[in-house]
Each structure stands twice: as C-alpha cells, then as structure tokens.
Amino acid sequence: MNTLNSRKTLLAVAIATLFLIAGCSDKKPTASKHDHGAGPVASASDHHDEAGEKLTDFSAKTELFVEFPALVVGQSATFAAHLTQLDDFKPLDKGQVTIVLSGGNDPEERFTAEVSAVPGIFKPVATPKVAGERELAVVVDSPLGPLTHELGPVKVYPDAKAAASSHGAHEHGDEGIAFSKEQQWKIDFATVEVIKGKVRPSVVATASIKAQPDGEAHLAAPAAGIVRTAGSFPHVGQFVKNGQLLATLTPRLGGETDQASLDAGASKARITLEQARRERERMEALFKDEAIPEKRLLEARANEKLAQTDLDAAQARAAQLSGGAGIAIRSPINGTIADVSVASGAYVAEGIPLFHVANTGLLWLDARVPESDISRLGTPTAVDFSVAGFDHTFKIDGKNGRLIAVGGVVDSATRTVPVIFEFNNSAKPANALRLGMIAKAQIYAGATKDALLVPASAIQDESGTQVVYVQTGGESFERKIVQTGARDGDQIAIVSGLEPGQRVVSKGAYLIRLSTSKTGPSGHTH
C-alpha cells in the first residue's frame, strides 16, 4: 500500500511540475506544411491560426523558431521569432531581428524589431510591397555577433482572397508532441544533432579506489605500551617522508613499573656500581704489592662490569616510562597520513592500529568485471569512471595511467574478475580522489567501429524500451524507439531508429515524456 501511495505522489508531483512550467494557453496544437527541403523544418504550434507558417533553423550559435501568417501585399504580418542560444538553450534577450524579403529582380524589403517584453521573442511587423515568390531571411544582430538564418522561398500574395485560397488547400495533420519554447527555456533543456563517429566496445563494472600494495602502510603497536609524541603528533592529511619519526611507544614493563620504583632501582644500581669500582681499585693496589692472587683482581673487574650493565638497564627502564626513550614508530613510505587511531599518551595493547599512511598521488582502480562480460573484455586499452560527488568523468589511458593486470580467477563469492589500472591522482584537481571511493567504470577493449552517436542522456528507458525524442520543429517532438549499441564515455551508439542530422533531446527528455500524459494542452501565447 505504501508503494502505491508513493507512486501516486510521485506522479502528482511530476504532473504539477509540468503545469507550473507550461504556458497558459488552452488552444489546440496546429500543424503547418511548409517544405524547404534540407533547410528549415515545419513545426507544430498552438497559438496561431492554421494559415500560419512555422519554420525552424539552426545557425552556429542560435536556434530560430519563427511563426508568421500568410504574406499579403499591403497587409501587416507580425512575425513571432523565437531565438535560443545554443550554448545554454536559454532565450536570447538582447539585440534586434530583421526580416528580409529579397529576390525576383525586385527591391529588397527589410523590417526590424527589438526584443519584446518576453525575453527571446522578437516581433517584427512586415508589410510586403511586392507579390510573388521571395527569399525569406532573418538577420540577427546581438551580443553573439551578426547571424543570418536563410529560410528559403516564401509566397507573397497579391490580395487576401488569393492567400485564403492557397492556404485553404493545405493539409494539417498530427505533428507529434507540442512543447513550447517558453517551457523549454524554463527547464534544463538541450538538443543535439545525431552524428557519425567512432565508438569503442566496452564493458561496465563496479570499481573501487585503492592504494598500490607498496604505497600504503598500516602501522600497529609492536608491543603493549604508551604512545608518546615525537615533536608534533601526526594528524590526518599531513605529508610524511620515508623514515620520518611519527611517535614513540613506551613498552609495558614487568614488576614494579611506577616511576618512583624505577628511579630507586636506578639509584641502587648506581651505588652498587660505585662499590664495585672501589673494590676493583683496592684489588689492583693489593695485586701490585703482590698481596693477593690475580684471580681476585679479575673477579673484582667482572663485578664492576656487571654493576655497570645493571645500571644501564635500570636507567633505560626509568627513561622509557618518563618519555625519554622508547620504540620508534616511523613511516615506511612517502605519503599522507590517512588515519590516526590513537592520541598522544594513550595506552595501547599489542597489535592495536596506530597510523595509516598512504601514497595518494599514484592510485589503483580495482574494477570487478562480471563473469558474463569476460568474453567481451579482450585486452583493455583504457577506462572511464565516474564517482559520486564529481560532475565529470575520470579517464585512464596511456597518458596518465596504465593497465596493471587482468585477474585469471573468478571470485567465487562475487563471480567477478578484477581488472586493475594504475593512474596519476596528482593531476588537477590534485589528489581529488580518496581511498575507498566506489566508482562506476567503463572498460574499453577492441577496435573502434563506425556508428551513429547521441549523448547517453538522450536515451530514455520506458518499461524496458529504449526511446529518444526527436525534434521535428521548434516546438514539436516525436517519440522514436531506438536500438542502442556500445557506449563510449558520454556517447552511445545507435544501431537503428535514427538518421544522421536529426536532432534529439539530450536534456529535458523526461519532461517531454511526461507532457504526453497531461490531460490538457501545454500551450502558450505571444
């Protein structure tokens, strides 16, 4: 029951979102048949009468969608020119537009207008003076620079009767899904052209970021004792060198281990040594006078040495507890402190982790390829991978990394094979990736192939069916079922369903899909 309620809530929110971004017209979509061959395409609209023309054209920097009624000599015709910037698919809100009618050995006619109250929409009014077939162009003068959209031939009628007769013969059919420019401008929206390109076969795998085997060190307590600072105590993120002293460990001692007892033991050993020294000196004097045998002198000398050894040991025990000496904990590699598990002065048992040092400049990507994809793996040549929290894809190729190994054994638990790449993590942004991160990897293998390519974001999965939305006009779209092939980075191959030069929705396709389920039209007015 909870699942059903969640689905209903999600659907309600989605439909409400569509109504918020939609325009406010209740007019039915209309269609136009205006064929200009490979040039501008006709489009559906929802706010002009059926006698109007609707054309779409792309320049290097802008998309033009223009609507205008039949052109009649001496009659004013308002053009609604929608201009979209192709770098962000937002409205062009500065500049002016000029409608140009030319050709037929007649004088050129120009009609200019600034942007209207609605950003992105220009409304020049044309009053033609010459009847016949004319060439229509829209000249845009804006901060993007001068641009010209050549829209091809249009008919200028001598009178309203001729215009009505000609346009009355036009057929108007269903031109697909209407999605107005105002709606497109309010959302994260974009279209791209279907292009021919090269695609590399690949397999997808889950991966993790790891340190090299010799680029990581977990330092543990070699004995029970107290951790003491050696200068400044290490902290996370600190760079350390091979052999650098991190801390000292004062081992746990047997018997009486308080400082007073150890100091007393050292004092006793010192007194004993002094007595042994005096005895040795006395024996040397007696031996010189030949009052004692050499054996007694040798015993006195041995006793002095034993007393010296006992004093050294007692002093060492006392110094360990007072922090003057101990077991040195040193970094075995150059790297960064990744973790500090103890604090200075803490008592630790033998084997307790102290510090984790890792070289994060050179890392491994450990990808796990499913058993079912091993036959397609071949010899990996490169890999792309994405990590949560980063809005770009990381790449490993011959320039910044290399293939280390492909596992020869299938893991019995995960049914995967490891594929390991080494890569430089010092490139900008330096040391961006962290140990333990999980990544989604795309491993490339095999020769490249020719294919039609679209962004992977253009593909919509509708109940297991791969679908794209093709732009058939400025405000009209068509749902196309496609068969996809290999994915190469952010691009995916199209096996069937599209033709080169078509434009597909790469951002906002899901909202266009939702708009088809609305009970009312999603129109607008100008």
Order of alpha helices (4+ residues) and beta strands (2+ residues): alpha-beta-beta-beta-beta-beta-beta-beta-beta-beta-beta-beta-beta-beta-alpha-beta-alpha-beta-beta-beta-beta-beta-beta-beta-alpha-alpha-beta-beta-beta-beta-beta-beta-beta-beta-beta-beta-beta-beta-beta-beta-beta-beta-beta-alpha
